[in-house]
Amino acid sequence: MWSVNHKFMKTSHLPEPPSAYYRKHIYSCIFDDRVALERLLDKVGVDQLCFETDYPHADSTWPHSKEAALRNLEGLDDQTVRKILRDNAIEMLRLDPKRLPSEATDAAMQAG
């Protein structure tokens, strides 16, 4: 997408390149792919990235999702882990963090 920004801006009447709209409107998710995580952090940034379990699909990490999260997020700073595990999903879904069960919040943060 980023490679077409230059061409797009010459032919489009939109004020911003495609990558700007991606960053404002699309969230990416990973569930067991450290390489994808690293590429997304590099190309998109942490603000549009969430961890998922892909439950109930057969290729999901459930019931070992916590272990997959810990393995994939190992070495990342606490703020990045918090955003990927919790804060970005709350923002994307427009949830009120004060109304979430405290045990859910505590469990997510213990994973990081």
C-alpha positions as CSV (number, residue, x, y, z in Angstrom):
1,M,0.0,0.0,0.0
2,W,2.7,2.4,0.9
3,S,4.5,1.9,-2.4
4,V,1.4,3.2,-4.3
5,N,1.1,6.4,-2.3
6,H,3.1,8.5,-4.7
7,K,1.2,7.4,-7.8
8,F,-2.1,7.7,-6.0
9,M,-1.5,11.3,-4.9
10,K,-0.8,12.3,-8.5
11,T,-4.2,11.0,-9.8
12,S,-6.6,11.3,-6.9
13,H,-8.6,14.1,-5.5
14,L,-8.4,12.7,-2.0
15,P,-6.4,14.8,0.5
16,E,-4.4,12.0,1.9
17,P,-2.6,8.9,0.6
18,P,-4.1,5.4,1.1
19,S,-1.7,4.7,4.0
20,A,-3.1,7.6,6.0
21,Y,-6.7,6.1,5.7
22,Y,-5.4,2.7,6.7
23,R,-3.8,4.1,9.9
24,K,-7.0,5.9,10.8
25,H,-9.6,3.2,10.1
26,I,-8.1,-0.3,10.0
27,Y,-6.9,-2.4,12.9
28,S,-4.6,-5.4,12.3
29,C,-4.6,-8.5,14.5
30,I,-2.0,-11.2,15.2
31,F,-2.5,-14.4,17.1
32,D,0.6,-16.5,16.7
33,D,3.0,-14.9,14.3
34,R,6.0,-13.0,15.6
35,V,7.2,-12.1,12.1
36,A,3.9,-10.5,11.3
37,L,3.9,-8.7,14.6
38,E,7.3,-7.2,14.0
39,R,6.4,-6.1,10.4
40,L,3.1,-4.6,11.5
41,L,4.9,-2.7,14.3
42,D,7.4,-1.4,11.8
43,K,5.0,-0.5,9.0
44,V,1.7,0.4,10.8
45,G,2.7,1.1,14.4
46,V,1.4,-0.1,17.7
47,D,-1.8,2.0,17.7
48,Q,-3.6,-0.1,15.1
49,L,-2.6,-3.6,16.3
50,C,-4.4,-6.1,18.5
51,F,-3.8,-9.6,19.8
52,E,-6.6,-12.1,18.9
53,T,-7.3,-15.7,19.8
54,D,-9.2,-16.5,16.6
55,Y,-11.6,-18.6,18.8
56,P,-13.5,-20.8,17.8
57,H,-11.6,-21.6,14.6
58,A,-9.6,-24.8,14.4
59,D,-6.3,-22.8,13.8
60,S,-6.8,-20.6,16.9
61,T,-4.4,-20.6,19.8
62,W,-7.2,-21.4,22.2
63,P,-7.0,-22.8,24.9
64,H,-3.3,-21.7,24.9
65,S,-3.9,-18.1,24.0
66,K,-2.1,-16.7,27.0
67,E,1.0,-18.7,26.3
68,A,0.9,-17.6,22.6
69,A,0.5,-13.9,23.6
70,L,3.5,-14.2,26.1
71,R,5.6,-15.9,23.5
72,N,4.8,-13.4,20.7
73,L,5.0,-10.2,22.9
74,E,8.2,-11.2,24.7
75,G,10.8,-8.4,24.8
76,L,8.3,-5.6,24.0
77,D,8.0,-2.8,26.4
78,D,5.0,-2.7,28.9
79,Q,3.2,0.2,27.1
80,T,3.3,-1.7,23.7
81,V,2.1,-4.9,25.3
82,R,-0.7,-3.0,27.1
83,K,-1.8,-1.4,23.8
84,I,-1.8,-4.7,21.9
85,L,-3.5,-6.8,24.6
86,R,-6.0,-4.2,25.9
87,D,-6.0,-0.5,25.1
88,N,-6.3,-0.7,21.3
89,A,-9.3,-3.1,21.4
90,I,-11.0,-0.9,23.9
91,E,-10.5,2.1,21.6
92,M,-11.5,0.2,18.5
93,L,-14.7,-1.1,20.1
94,R,-15.4,2.2,21.9
95,L,-15.7,0.4,25.2
96,D,-15.6,2.2,28.6
97,P,-12.7,0.7,30.5
98,K,-14.3,1.6,33.8
99,R,-17.2,-0.7,32.9
100,L,-15.0,-3.7,32.2
101,P,-14.8,-6.4,34.8
102,S,-11.6,-5.8,36.9
103,E,-10.6,-9.5,36.6
104,A,-10.5,-9.1,32.8
105,T,-8.3,-6.1,33.0
106,D,-6.0,-7.7,35.6
107,A,-5.6,-10.9,33.6
108,A,-4.7,-9.0,30.4
109,M,-2.1,-7.0,32.2
110,Q,-0.6,-10.0,34.0
111,A,0.0,-11.5,30.5
112,G,2.4,-8.6,29.8
